[in-house]
Amino acid sequence: MFKGKARAYTNIALIKYWGKKNETLILPMNNSLSLTLDAFYTETEILFSEEFTEDRFYLDDQLQDEKATKKISAFLDLARKKAGIAYKATITSQNFVPTAAGLASSASGLAALAGACNEALHLGLDDKELSRLARRGSGSACRSIFGGFVEWEKGHDDESSYAQPVPSNNFEEELAMVFVLLNDQKKDVSSRDGMRRTVATSSFYQGWLDTVEADLYQLKQAIHTKDFQALGETMERNALKMHGTTLAALPPFTYWSADSLKAMQAVRTLRNEGIPCYFTMDAGPNVKVLVEKKQEEIVRQAFSDLFSPQQVITAHAGPGIKIIE
């Protein structure tokens, strides 16, 4: 019997990952850059035993269906192959983040699972190798291996696609992210399906790819010089372009809701009133607002007045993966 448990935190991409060039290996079309946060995380425990006859996957105390378990089993097969064993496993995962609500629970979930497998099977993977393994479960999971600012190198094969920390001189310690949770229901179009449809059919997609390198360069410069305005402007612009690609897909779709637009407008209003803050959104309606810590209370209060206080959560920079004894 082999046992391991790990905790990984969610990350929010400031430069988005949107589109795969290899579905099997989960190789992205472009580099992305994220900030790991402390407010949302997943804890996953795994038990391998020769006595088990099948993989069983429990998420938030619910035994998962065949489809969800099949995806996890395919990931476990990678770890089993590395360890040279065929034992089935029981996975118990607890999400301290709304599942499938555009809050990247798959990133923390698969990163935690990779870490738990590494511990249980004594694989001895370093953080870079662990990042590569996590990527095979969910692309953005490769970034949740590390804390703070993290860049995912798109690479060209399994070996060269992994995440690594971005030197920041602790700039992330000066920042906060205010989450405006507008919907915790499962999405109509999953990020996986949305990504696939956009890459295959959107006439705007090439424009996204043509400009993402410049966005990445500008964002890294902003981190290096601790330029909050440049960081925020680049992040917001990149998110809007990503969401623009979905409107030209066939059929078109959007992750925005009426409340998403209301929240985005509130950010612009705050800026006009002299409070520097910027928004980003992933594949879901929730809006995340980047702000300096010294202004976070003003921003939190503004959104608590617009929505309910329960919908507004503040996060700060979070750590990398942790093994739980």
C-alpha positions, -999 to 999 in steps of 0.1 A, spaced: 0 0 0 13 34 -10 -1 67 4 5 104 -2 -13 137 4 -7 172 -11 -22 207 -11 -20 230 -41 -33 265 -46 -52 279 -75 -35 303 -99 -50 330 -121 -35 337 -155 -25 373 -161 -14 363 -196 -39 337 -207 -34 302 -219 -60 298 -247 -56 269 -271 -36 237 -275 -13 227 -303 -12 191 -290 -43 178 -272 -27 145 -259 4 161 -243 -15 194 -235 10 216 -252 -3 252 -254 -2 275 -284 14 303 -264 33 309 -231 12 321 -202 19 338 -169 0 335 -137 -2 345 -100 -7 317 -75 -32 328 -48 -38 318 -12 -76 319 -9 -85 288 -30 -68 254 -28 -73 216 -32 -62 189 -8 -58 155 -24 -50 121 -8 -42 90 -28 -40 54 -17 -26 27 -40 -32 -9 -31 -29 -43 -48 -62 -52 -32 -82 -25 -51 -99 -37 -83 -106 -3 -98 -98 34 -94 -123 53 -72 -124 90 -71 -142 110 -44 -145 148 -49 -159 168 -19 -172 135 -4 -190 125 -36 -181 94 -55 -175 106 -91 -191 91 -122 -173 70 -148 -165 100 -170 -147 120 -143 -130 88 -129 -118 79 -164 -99 112 -168 -83 107 -134 -74 71 -142 -57 82 -175 -36 106 -154 -28 80 -128 -16 57 -156 13 81 -162 23 80 -126 19 42 -124 41 38 -155 68 60 -139 67 38 -108 65 5 -126 33 -6 -108 -3 -14 -118 -20 -9 -85 -54 7 -86 -61 37 -63 -86 55 -42 -84 93 -45 -100 116 -20 -100 153 -31 -114 183 -12 -119 215 -32 -117 247 -12 -128 265 -44 -161 263 -64 -157 235 -90 -161 244 -127 -170 280 -120 -142 297 -138 -120 296 -107 -95 272 -120 -102 243 -96 -87 219 -122 -54 237 -118 -52 232 -80 -68 198 -82 -45 182 -107 -14 198 -92 -24 184 -58 -30 150 -74 5 151 -91 21 160 -58 2 132 -40 13 106 -66 49 118 -64 48 113 -26 29 80 -26 49 63 -53 83 78 -42 88 91 -78 114 116 -67 103 142 -92 117 177 -87 94 208 -91 101 211 -129 94 174 -135 63 176 -112 51 206 -133 54 185 -165 34 157 -149 7 180 -136 4 196 -171 -7 162 -185 -37 163 -162 -47 200 -167 -26 226 -186 -29 253 -160 -20 228 -132 16 230 -142 17 266 -129 2 257 -94 33 237 -85 49 271 -78 40 302 -57 39 338 -68 44 348 -104 48 317 -127 54 314 -164 44 283 -184 69 277 -212 48 264 -242 77 242 -254 75 219 -284 73 184 -268 66 168 -234 101 175 -221 102 213 -230 67 223 -218 67 232 -180 62 261 -156 88 280 -137 88 309 -112 93 345 -125 118 366 -106 98 394 -90 117 409 -61 86 400 -40 64 424 -60 35 399 -55 36 407 -18 23 442 -26 -7 430 -45 -42 417 -38 -69 401 -60 -106 407 -53 -128 379 -66 -163 388 -76 -181 354 -76 -210 359 -100 -219 322 -106 -208 290 -91 -228 268 -114 -213 245 -140 -205 263 -173 -225 259 -205 -193 256 -225 -163 241 -206 -130 258 -210 -117 227 -228 -145 227 -254 -144 265 -257 -107 265 -264 -111 238 -290 -139 256 -308 -120 289 -307 -88 275 -322 -107 256 -349 -131 283 -360 -125 318 -347 -114 343 -373 -100 364 -344 -77 337 -330 -47 345 -351 -48 381 -339 -47 368 -304 -16 347 -311 1 375 -330 0 398 -300 4 375 -270 42 375 -271 43 413 -268 18 412 -239 40 386 -222 71 408 -226 54 439 -213 40 421 -183 74 406 -173 89 441 -177 62 455 -154 69 428 -128 107 435 -131 102 473 -125 73 469 -101 51 490 -123 15 483 -111 -2 504 -138 16 486 -167 10 452 -151 -27 459 -147 -32 474 -182 -14 446 -199 -33 419 -179 -67 435 -187 -60 440 -224 -49 404 -227 -80 391 -210 -103 412 -232 -86 399 -264 -89 363 -252 -127 367 -246 -129 385 -280 -118 354 -298 -149 335 -285 -173 359 -302 -159 350 -336 -161 312 -330 -186 291 -348 -210 290 -332 -202 321 -312 -203 320 -274 -193 341 -244 -185 335 -208 -197 369 -198 -230 375 -180 -248 408 -174 -232 409 -139 -197 404 -155 -203 436 -175 -215 454 -144 -184 444 -125 -161 454 -154 -178 488 -156 -173 492 -118 -136 487 -122 -135 514 -148 -155 537 -125 -131 531 -97 -102 540 -119 -119 572 -130 -122 580 -93 -84 576 -88 -83 540 -75 -59 520 -97 -74 485 -103 -77 462 -133 -98 432 -141 -93 398 -157 -116 369 -164 -111 333 -173 -135 308 -189 -164 318 -167 -185 348 -156 -165 356 -125 -144 388 -124 -111 391 -107 -98 426 -98 -61 432 -93 -53 460 -69 -25 471 -46 -29 460 -10 -31 496 2 -63 500 -19 -78 465 -15 -103 475 12 -118 503 -9 -122 479 -38 -136 451 -17 -162 475 -2 -172 489 -36 -180 454 -48 -197 444 -16 -220 474 -21 -227 464 -57 -232 426 -51 -236 407 -18 -206 406 6 -206 368 3 -198 371 -34 -166 391 -28 -135 373 -16 -100 388 -13 -69 368 -21 -31 375 -18 -1 358 -33 0 321 -24 26 294 -20 37 265 -41 26 229 -36 28 214 -1 31 178 10 8 171 39 22 145 63 
